[in-house]
Amino acid sequence: MNYLDIVWFALGTVTPIYLVTALGVVLRRAGALSDGFLRDASRLVFNLGAPAMLFLSLAGAEIEFTRAPRFLLVSTALVMGLALLAWPLAVLMVRAREQRGVFVQGAARGNLLIAGLAMAQSVYGVEGVALASLPMAVFIVFGNVFSIAMLRRYGDAGSGRGLGRDALKNPVIIGIVLGVAAGAMRLLLPGILVDTGKILGQLTVPLVLFALGASLDFRELRKPALVSWGAAFYKCLWMPALGVPLGYWAGVRGMELGILFLVLASPTATISVVFAEMFGGSRRLAANIVLVSGLLSFVVNCGGLILLRVFGLA
């Protein structure tokens, strides 16, 4: 893939997302999306859409944990370690305690299934997807549990107590665990179940993007908002800037280093808006972080891939 192909693919990946988000903005201003609808949509995504999408994605993935053990170990350690680093960073950067959980979630949680795997497939093909799928289950489970912990600690719940109970009852995490189990056992799922799950899963992206657009506060984007811009810059710029050299130092090379870069540079997950709504954080702040990180990720992905290719690293 040449440099122009990388730019066009990245542009083609993010443009539809922003068009649907813009439609959410228009519908909100026209009065077609009420607060009640947005709350109900968040519950629908959280309880049905996202669990179905994640279950089918992981159940159909050929995840072989014995393949590329160095890459699996290094990438897992870097993603989790850099995500945890966002916690003390929030304490230093964010004055308002109630905003810290949303900051940490936005700075630590990447859109791996949609952005990360799509870029891996475009740049490296089927082999890239297989490699990126190795640590995916670990990343997603950790990202969800860590998000719940931070939102509960700094949100309306005000405490980290009951985290284990919340995680066990969380439909998203249940969908992930069942999907990994089904994939590991190579279960042949009934066609009716798969088709029903696909319909439910297809609800997720449009509803989340409508909620994202309806929750945006452009006044926050026109001024130096430390929380939203800081979280986005950490997620899309500082995570790959720190993680890729550390991965190279640890012996990750070639396509593995490129996949590590794509995972670390992925934008903040759009479903983080839903999690903020469900666990007492600011939906508006979460939406602004997603918007800024999506724009920034496009620039970082294009520039980073070109640099890695120029220096023959990936």
C-alpha positions as CSV (number, residue, x, y, z in Angstrom):
1,M,0.0,0.0,0.0
2,N,1.5,3.4,-1.0
3,Y,1.2,6.6,1.0
4,L,-1.7,8.0,-1.0
5,D,-3.7,4.8,-0.5
6,I,-3.1,5.1,3.3
7,V,-4.4,8.6,3.3
8,W,-7.5,7.8,1.1
9,F,-8.3,4.7,3.2
10,A,-8.1,6.6,6.5
11,L,-10.2,9.4,5.0
12,G,-12.8,6.9,3.7
13,T,-12.9,5.2,7.2
14,V,-13.6,8.4,9.2
15,T,-15.8,10.3,6.7
16,P,-19.0,8.2,7.0
17,I,-18.6,8.3,10.8
18,Y,-18.6,12.1,10.8
19,L,-21.4,12.4,8.3
20,V,-23.7,10.3,10.6
21,T,-22.5,12.3,13.6
22,A,-23.3,15.5,11.8
23,L,-26.8,14.1,11.1
24,G,-27.1,13.6,14.9
25,V,-26.2,17.3,15.4
26,V,-28.9,18.4,12.9
27,L,-31.6,16.1,14.3
28,R,-30.8,17.3,17.8
29,R,-31.1,21.0,16.8
30,A,-34.3,20.2,14.9
31,G,-35.8,18.7,18.0
32,A,-36.0,15.2,16.6
33,L,-33.7,13.7,19.3
34,S,-34.8,14.3,22.9
35,D,-32.9,13.6,26.1
36,G,-35.3,10.7,26.7
37,F,-34.6,9.1,23.4
38,L,-30.8,9.4,24.0
39,R,-31.1,7.8,27.4
40,D,-33.2,4.9,25.9
41,A,-30.8,4.6,23.0
42,S,-27.8,4.3,25.4
43,R,-29.6,1.5,27.3
44,L,-30.4,-0.3,24.1
45,V,-26.8,-0.2,22.9
46,F,-25.5,-1.1,26.3
47,N,-27.8,-4.0,27.0
48,L,-28.3,-5.5,23.5
49,G,-26.5,-3.9,20.5
50,A,-22.9,-3.8,21.8
51,P,-23.0,-7.2,23.5
52,A,-24.3,-8.8,20.3
53,M,-21.8,-7.1,18.1
54,L,-18.8,-8.0,20.3
55,F,-20.0,-11.6,20.8
56,L,-20.2,-12.2,17.1
57,S,-17.0,-10.5,16.3
58,L,-15.0,-12.5,18.9
59,A,-16.8,-15.7,18.3
60,G,-15.9,-15.6,14.6
61,A,-12.3,-14.5,15.2
62,E,-9.6,-17.2,14.9
63,I,-7.6,-16.1,18.0
64,E,-4.5,-18.3,18.6
65,F,-2.8,-17.1,21.8
66,T,0.2,-19.4,21.1
67,R,1.0,-17.4,17.9
68,A,3.5,-14.5,18.2
69,P,3.9,-14.7,22.0
70,R,6.3,-11.8,22.2
71,F,3.9,-9.5,20.4
72,L,1.0,-10.7,22.6
73,L,2.9,-10.1,25.8
74,V,4.5,-6.7,24.8
75,S,1.3,-5.3,23.2
76,T,-0.8,-6.3,26.2
77,A,1.6,-4.8,28.7
78,L,1.9,-1.5,26.7
79,V,-1.8,-1.0,26.2
80,M,-2.6,-1.7,29.8
81,G,0.3,0.2,31.2
82,L,-0.3,3.3,29.1
83,A,-4.0,3.2,29.9
84,L,-3.2,3.0,33.7
85,L,-0.9,6.0,33.3
86,A,-3.9,8.1,32.2
87,W,-5.2,7.8,35.8
88,P,-2.4,9.9,37.6
89,L,-2.3,12.1,34.6
90,A,-6.0,13.0,35.2
91,V,-5.3,13.8,38.8
92,L,-2.6,16.3,37.7
93,M,-4.5,17.8,34.7
94,V,-8.2,17.8,35.6
95,R,-9.3,20.1,38.4
96,A,-12.9,19.0,38.5
97,R,-13.1,15.6,40.2
98,E,-16.3,14.7,38.4
99,Q,-14.6,15.0,35.0
100,R,-11.6,12.8,35.8
101,G,-13.4,9.5,35.1
102,V,-14.5,10.6,31.6
103,F,-11.0,12.0,31.0
104,V,-9.3,8.6,31.9
105,Q,-11.8,6.6,29.8
106,G,-11.3,8.9,26.8
107,A,-7.5,8.9,27.1
108,A,-7.3,5.1,27.6
109,R,-10.0,3.4,25.6
110,G,-9.4,2.9,21.9
111,N,-11.9,2.0,19.1
112,L,-10.2,-1.3,18.4
113,L,-12.9,-3.3,16.7
114,I,-14.0,-0.6,14.2
115,A,-10.9,1.6,13.7
116,G,-8.0,-0.7,14.8
117,L,-9.0,-3.9,12.9
118,A,-10.1,-1.9,9.8
119,M,-6.8,-0.2,9.5
120,A,-4.9,-3.5,10.2
121,Q,-6.9,-5.2,7.4
122,S,-6.2,-2.3,4.9
123,V,-2.5,-2.1,5.6
124,Y,-1.6,-5.7,6.2
125,G,-4.5,-7.8,4.9
126,V,-5.9,-10.9,6.4
127,E,-2.6,-11.7,8.2
128,G,-2.7,-8.3,9.9
129,V,-6.2,-8.9,11.1
130,A,-5.2,-12.3,12.5
131,L,-2.3,-10.7,14.3
132,A,-4.3,-7.8,15.7
133,S,-7.0,-10.2,16.9
134,L,-4.5,-11.9,19.3
135,P,-4.6,-9.4,22.2
136,M,-8.0,-8.0,21.2
137,A,-10.1,-9.9,23.8
138,V,-7.7,-8.8,26.6
139,F,-7.8,-5.2,25.5
140,I,-11.6,-5.0,25.3
141,V,-12.2,-6.7,28.6
142,F,-9.6,-4.5,30.4
143,G,-10.9,-1.4,28.7
144,N,-14.5,-2.0,29.8
145,V,-13.6,-2.9,33.4
146,F,-11.1,0.0,33.7
147,S,-13.7,2.4,32.3
148,I,-16.4,1.3,34.8
149,A,-13.9,1.6,37.6
150,M,-12.9,5.2,36.7
151,L,-16.4,6.4,36.0
152,R,-17.7,4.9,39.2
153,R,-14.9,6.4,41.2
154,Y,-15.3,9.9,39.9
155,G,-18.9,9.9,38.8
156,D,-22.2,10.1,40.5
157,A,-21.6,6.7,42.1
158,G,-18.6,8.2,43.9
159,S,-17.1,4.9,44.9
160,G,-15.3,2.0,43.4
161,R,-17.2,-0.4,45.6
162,G,-19.3,-3.0,43.8
163,L,-16.9,-2.9,40.7
164,G,-16.7,-6.7,40.6
165,R,-20.5,-7.1,40.8
166,D,-20.9,-4.4,38.1
167,A,-18.4,-6.2,35.8
168,L,-20.0,-9.6,36.3
169,K,-23.5,-8.1,35.5
170,N,-22.2,-5.9,32.6
171,P,-23.9,-7.1,29.4
172,V,-20.9,-5.8,27.3
173,I,-18.4,-7.8,29.3
174,I,-20.7,-10.9,29.3
175,G,-20.9,-10.7,25.5
176,I,-17.1,-10.4,25.3
177,V,-16.4,-13.4,27.6
178,L,-19.0,-15.6,25.8
179,G,-17.6,-14.6,22.4
180,V,-14.0,-15.5,23.4
181,A,-15.2,-18.8,24.8
182,A,-17.2,-19.6,21.6
183,G,-14.2,-18.6,19.4
184,A,-11.8,-20.6,21.5
185,M,-14.0,-23.7,21.3
186,R,-14.7,-23.1,17.6
187,L,-18.4,-23.4,18.2
188,L,-20.7,-23.6,15.1
189,L,-23.4,-21.1,16.0
190,P,-26.9,-21.6,14.6
191,G,-27.7,-19.5,11.6
192,I,-30.8,-18.0,13.2
193,L,-28.8,-16.9,16.2
194,V,-26.1,-15.3,14.1
195,D,-28.6,-13.5,11.9
196,T,-30.5,-12.2,14.9
197,G,-27.3,-11.1,16.6
198,K,-26.2,-9.3,13.4
199,I,-29.4,-7.3,13.3
200,L,-29.0,-6.3,17.0
201,G,-25.3,-5.5,16.4
202,Q,-26.2,-3.3,13.5
203,L,-28.1,-1.0,15.9
204,T,-25.0,-0.1,17.8
205,V,-23.0,2.1,15.4
206,P,-25.8,4.4,14.2
207,L,-27.4,4.8,17.6
208,V,-24.0,5.6,19.2
209,L,-23.2,8.1,16.4
210,F,-26.6,9.8,16.7
211,A,-26.0,10.1,20.5
212,L,-22.5,11.4,19.8
213,G,-23.7,14.1,17.5
214,A,-26.6,15.1,19.7
215,S,-24.3,15.4,22.7
216,L,-21.6,17.6,21.1
217,D,-21.0,21.0,22.6
218,F,-19.0,23.0,20.0
219,R,-18.4,25.8,22.4
220,E,-16.1,23.5,24.2
221,L,-14.2,22.8,21.0
222,R,-13.7,26.5,20.2
223,K,-11.8,27.2,23.4
224,P,-8.8,25.4,24.9
225,A,-10.7,22.7,26.8
226,L,-8.0,20.9,28.7
227,V,-10.1,17.9,29.5
228,S,-11.3,17.0,26.0
229,W,-8.2,18.0,24.1
230,G,-5.8,16.6,26.7
231,A,-7.5,13.2,26.6
232,A,-7.6,13.1,22.8
233,F,-3.9,14.0,22.5
234,Y,-2.9,11.4,25.1
235,K,-4.9,8.7,23.4
236,C,-3.9,9.4,19.8
237,L,-0.5,11.0,20.0
238,W,1.3,10.2,23.2
239,M,0.2,6.6,23.5
240,P,1.8,5.6,20.1
241,A,4.7,8.1,20.7
242,L,5.6,6.3,23.9
243,G,4.5,2.8,23.0
244,V,6.1,2.3,19.6
245,P,9.7,3.0,20.8
246,L,9.1,0.8,23.8
247,G,7.8,-2.0,21.6
248,Y,10.8,-1.7,19.3
249,W,13.1,-1.8,22.3
250,A,11.3,-4.9,23.5
251,G,12.0,-6.7,20.2
252,V,8.7,-6.0,18.2
253,R,9.5,-5.6,14.5
254,G,8.0,-5.3,11.1
255,M,4.3,-5.9,10.8
256,E,4.0,-6.5,14.5
257,L,5.3,-3.0,15.2
258,G,2.9,-1.5,12.6
259,I,-0.1,-3.3,14.3
260,L,1.0,-2.1,17.7
261,F,1.1,1.5,16.3
262,L,-2.4,1.2,14.8
263,V,-3.8,-0.2,18.1
264,L,-2.2,2.6,20.2
265,A,-3.2,5.3,17.7
266,S,-6.9,4.3,17.4
267,P,-9.3,7.0,18.4
268,T,-11.4,6.9,21.5
269,A,-14.2,4.4,21.4
270,T,-17.5,5.9,20.4
271,I,-19.3,3.6,22.9
272,S,-17.5,5.5,25.7
273,V,-20.3,8.1,25.3
274,V,-22.8,5.3,26.3
275,F,-20.7,4.3,29.2
276,A,-20.5,7.9,30.5
277,E,-24.3,8.0,30.3
278,M,-24.7,4.7,32.1
279,F,-22.1,5.2,34.9
280,G,-22.6,8.8,36.0
281,G,-20.2,10.7,33.8
282,S,-20.7,13.6,31.5
283,R,-22.1,12.4,28.1
284,R,-21.3,15.8,26.5
285,L,-17.6,15.7,27.6
286,A,-17.3,12.1,26.4
287,A,-18.7,13.1,23.0
288,N,-16.3,15.9,22.6
289,I,-13.3,13.7,23.4
290,V,-14.5,11.2,20.8
291,L,-14.9,14.0,18.2
292,V,-11.4,15.5,18.8
293,S,-9.7,12.1,19.0
294,G,-11.3,11.0,15.7
295,L,-9.9,14.0,13.9
296,L,-6.5,13.7,15.5
297,S,-6.3,10.0,14.9
298,F,-6.7,10.5,11.2
299,V,-3.7,12.7,11.1
300,V,-1.6,10.5,13.4
301,N,-2.4,7.3,11.5
302,C,-1.5,8.7,8.2
303,G,1.7,10.4,9.3
304,G,2.8,7.5,11.5
305,L,2.3,4.9,8.9
306,I,4.2,6.9,6.4
307,L,7.1,7.5,8.8
308,L,7.2,3.8,9.7
309,R,7.3,2.9,6.0
310,V,10.0,5.5,5.2
311,F,12.3,4.2,7.9
312,G,11.6,0.6,7.0
313,L,10.2,-0.3,10.4
314,A,6.8,-1.7,9.5
